[in-house]
Amino acid sequence: MPTSPDRQAEIRIDRIACSAHGICASLLPRDIQLDEWGYPVIANAAVDPAEGETAIRLCPARALYWAGT
């Protein structure tokens, strides 16, 4: 798994690690929405690299990561 984004990287969610804090959806409102239980659903995986890095860093469950495509 890449540690920093490149042009091909997309943000992903580890659904097992996620504990539905909702911080990712707050930081990336155009790209991630929350389902009826508060868990994130990715609408657009090709997020802005700087915004994605911030969301990954601030995720308390460490459930966000970059995945190359």
PELIN-V445142 format. One record per residue. N is the residue number from 1. RES is the residue in three letters. OMEGA is omega in radians with two decimals (999 if undefined). Layout:
((N,RES,OMEGA) (N,RES,OMEGA))
//
This chain:
((1,MET,-3.12) (2,PRO,3.11) (3,THR,3.07) (4,SER,-3.05) (5,PRO,2.95) (6,ASP,-3.08) (7,ARG,-3.08) (8,GLN,-3.05) (9,ALA,3.07) (10,GLU,3.11) (11,ILE,-3.13) (12,ARG,3.13) (13,ILE,3.00) (14,ASP,-3.04) (15,ARG,3.09) (16,ILE,-3.11) (17,ALA,-3.06) (18,CYS,3.10) (19,SER,2.98) (20,ALA,3.05) (21,HIS,3.10) (22,GLY,-3.13) (23,ILE,-3.14) (24,CYS,3.13) (25,ALA,3.08) (26,SER,-3.11) (27,LEU,-3.11) (28,LEU,-3.02) (29,PRO,3.11) (30,ARG,-2.98) (31,ASP,-3.09) (32,ILE,3.03) (33,GLN,3.10) (34,LEU,3.09) (35,ASP,-3.06) (36,GLU,3.10) (37,TRP,3.12) (38,GLY,3.12) (39,TYR,-3.07) (40,PRO,3.03) (41,VAL,-3.10) (42,ILE,3.08) (43,ALA,-3.13) (44,ASN,-3.07) (45,ALA,-3.12) (46,ALA,-3.10) (47,VAL,3.04) (48,ASP,-3.07) (49,PRO,-3.12) (50,ALA,3.11) (51,GLU,3.11) (52,GLY,3.11) (53,GLU,3.12) (54,THR,-3.14) (55,ALA,3.11) (56,ILE,-3.11) (57,ARG,-3.05) (58,LEU,3.13) (59,CYS,-3.08) (60,PRO,-3.14) (61,ALA,-3.09) (62,ARG,-3.08) (63,ALA,3.12) (64,LEU,3.11) (65,TYR,3.07) (66,TRP,3.05) (67,ALA,3.11) (68,GLY,3.13) (69,THR,999))
//
